[in-house]
Amino acid sequence: MKGKAFVITGGGSGIGEACAMAIAHAGANVVIGDVDLVGARRVAEAARACGVGAAAVQCDVSVEAEIEALIGRALAEFGQLDGAVNCAGPVLPRQQIADADWDMWRKLTDAHLFGTVFSMKHEIQAIRKSSGRGSIVNMSSRSGLNATREMGSYTAAKWAIRGVTKTVALECAAEGIRVNVICPGLVVTPMVRRQIGDVDPALAAGAPMTRAGEPSEIADAAVWLLSDQSSYVTGIDVPVDGGIMAGPAAIRPAAGAS
Ligand SMILES: NC(=O)c1ccc[n+]([C@@H]2O[C@H](COP(=O)([O-])OP(=O)(O)OC[C@H]3O[C@@H](n4cnc5c(N)ncnc54)[C@H](O)[C@@H]3O)[C@@H](O)[C@H]2O)c1
């Protein structure tokens, strides 16, 4: 990873922040794109303290021109692009399909799905004209492998992200650009704290491992997928979910019950 350059969308908080910091710790330069410039700058400063180059760019991934500017900045700063982690996207109020609201669906889809698609478009173009080979990691979800009630737009976008990841993996495999997708279970981030309120994250996670995940556990998987350690891996889904996709968590007998 040393000396390489990666873009992280949504890198100003949570999982994206953890990915940016893990990439910086591995010795690579980072460009943090986020609608929240304050968060992006904070993470870029922390990355610089690891001894790598880092830039922060305000970018709404729902807007293709802003993605183009973000990727252009990476090439201008570091002269190359070796890959990306595409994490950006909001969480919106829960809603049943019977009450589906067109504007809410469009906003969610624009950021999560179209944001991921158009980030990949410009990342691939930049990798092709600089490093030639590279690795892109997209962020789906456990909801992209099964479903989450009252989050139909999120579930749909996260399933679609897995589909387009595999499409791009096929389109770019022969030239050595790898594209994979991580499907996290519940991970304690600002987004999740806003979603679950006072509920214990371990309970909300519902994972056989009986706890929620940490952002660093997603970042470890991302760094593996970005690095040459995964050089023969493309087009796969990597659930990092405490066992949720293996099956339901055990119902434990109460203490003292026989
Ligand atoms: N936390 C979880 O449990 C969990 C589980 C599965 C998948 N994910 C996915 O991981 C990713 C990161 O989630 P998180 O929990 O770290 O959330 P977070 O809210 O902590 O971080 C998301 C970041 O994306 C930025 N963002 C939002 N909309 C954007 C846009 N249109 N353009 C650019 N930046 C934008 C936010 O400003 C924020 O900095 C998301 O794609 C989310 O769906 C999270």
The ligand as an SDF file (V2000), in Angstrom:
LIG
                    3D

 44 48  0  0  0  0  0  0  0  0999 V2000
  -23.0250    1.4200   10.3540 N   0  0  0  0  0  0  0  0  0  0  0  0
  -23.6080    0.3080    9.9300 C   0  0  0  0  0  0  0  0  0  0  0  0
  -24.1490   -0.4950   10.7380 O   0  0  0  0  0  0  0  0  0  0  0  0
  -23.6320   -0.0320    8.4820 C   0  0  0  0  0  0  0  0  0  0  0  0
  -24.0350   -1.3290    8.1220 C   0  0  0  0  0  0  0  0  0  0  0  0
  -24.0520   -1.6670    6.7750 C   0  0  0  0  0  0  0  0  0  0  0  0
  -23.6630   -0.7540    5.8320 C   0  0  0  0  0  0  0  0  0  0  0  0
  -23.2780    0.5050    6.2080 N   0  0  0  0  0  0  0  0  0  0  0  0
  -22.8770    1.4300    5.1410 C   0  0  0  0  0  0  0  0  0  0  0  0
  -21.5880    1.9500    5.4090 O   0  0  0  0  0  0  0  0  0  0  0  0
  -21.4970    3.2730    4.8630 C   0  0  0  0  0  0  0  0  0  0  0  0
  -21.0380    4.2280    5.9480 C   0  0  0  0  0  0  0  0  0  0  0  0
  -21.9860    4.2330    6.9930 O   0  0  0  0  0  0  0  0  0  0  0  0
  -21.6360    4.7500    8.4620 P   0  0  0  0  0  0  0  0  0  0  0  0
  -22.4250    3.9260    9.3990 O   0  0  0  0  0  0  0  0  0  0  0  0
  -20.1750    4.8810    8.6270 O   0  0  0  0  0  0  0  0  0  0  0  0
  -22.3540    6.1960    8.4220 O   0  0  0  0  0  0  0  0  0  0  0  0
  -21.8660    7.6550    8.8900 P   0  0  0  0  0  0  0  0  0  0  0  0
  -23.0990    8.5130    8.8810 O   0  0  0  0  0  0  0  0  0  0  0  0
  -21.0810    7.5680   10.1470 O   0  0  0  0  0  0  0  0  0  0  0  0
  -20.9070    8.0750    7.6870 O   0  0  0  0  0  0  0  0  0  0  0  0
  -21.4460    8.3300    6.4130 C   0  0  0  0  0  0  0  0  0  0  0  0
  -20.6910    9.4920    5.7970 C   0  0  0  0  0  0  0  0  0  0  0  0
  -21.2100    9.7070    4.4810 O   0  0  0  0  0  0  0  0  0  0  0  0
  -21.3970   11.1070    4.3060 C   0  0  0  0  0  0  0  0  0  0  0  0
  -22.4340   11.3110    3.2880 N   0  0  0  0  0  0  0  0  0  0  0  0
  -23.7750   11.1210    3.4110 C   0  0  0  0  0  0  0  0  0  0  0  0
  -24.3760   11.4200    2.2520 N   0  0  0  0  0  0  0  0  0  0  0  0
  -23.3890   11.7950    1.3840 C   0  0  0  0  0  0  0  0  0  0  0  0
  -23.3800   12.2220    0.0360 C   0  0  0  0  0  0  0  0  0  0  0  0
  -24.5140   12.3430   -0.6750 N   0  0  0  0  0  0  0  0  0  0  0  0
  -22.1880   12.5340   -0.5490 N   0  0  0  0  0  0  0  0  0  0  0  0
  -21.0370   12.4410    0.1600 C   0  0  0  0  0  0  0  0  0  0  0  0
  -20.9840   12.0730    1.4520 N   0  0  0  0  0  0  0  0  0  0  0  0
  -22.1590   11.7410    2.0470 C   0  0  0  0  0  0  0  0  0  0  0  0
  -21.7890   11.6410    5.6690 C   0  0  0  0  0  0  0  0  0  0  0  0
  -21.5330   13.0360    5.7630 O   0  0  0  0  0  0  0  0  0  0  0  0
  -20.8950   10.8130    6.5830 C   0  0  0  0  0  0  0  0  0  0  0  0
  -19.6490   11.4430    6.7940 O   0  0  0  0  0  0  0  0  0  0  0  0
  -22.8710    3.5990    4.2950 C   0  0  0  0  0  0  0  0  0  0  0  0
  -22.8780    3.3080    2.9050 O   0  0  0  0  0  0  0  0  0  0  0  0
  -23.7920    2.6420    5.0280 C   0  0  0  0  0  0  0  0  0  0  0  0
  -24.9670    2.3600    4.2920 O   0  0  0  0  0  0  0  0  0  0  0  0
  -23.2490    0.8880    7.5000 C   0  0  0  0  0  0  0  0  0  0  0  0
  1  2  1  0
  2  3  2  0
  2  4  1  0
  4  5  1  0
  4 44  2  0
  5  6  2  0
  6  7  1  0
  7  8  2  0
  8  9  1  0
  8 44  1  0
  9 10  1  0
  9 42  1  0
 10 11  1  0
 11 12  1  0
 11 40  1  0
 12 13  1  0
 13 14  1  0
 14 15  2  0
 14 16  1  0
 14 17  1  0
 17 18  1  0
 18 19  2  0
 18 20  1  0
 18 21  1  0
 21 22  1  0
 22 23  1  0
 23 24  1  0
 23 38  1  0
 24 25  1  0
 25 26  1  0
 25 36  1  0
 26 27  1  0
 26 35  1  0
 27 28  2  0
 28 29  1  0
 29 30  1  0
 29 35  2  0
 30 31  1  0
 30 32  2  0
 32 33  1  0
 33 34  2  0
 34 35  1  0
 36 37  1  0
 36 38  1  0
 38 39  1  0
 40 41  1  0
 40 42  1  0
 42 43  1  0
M  CHG  2   8   1  16  -1
M  END
$$$$
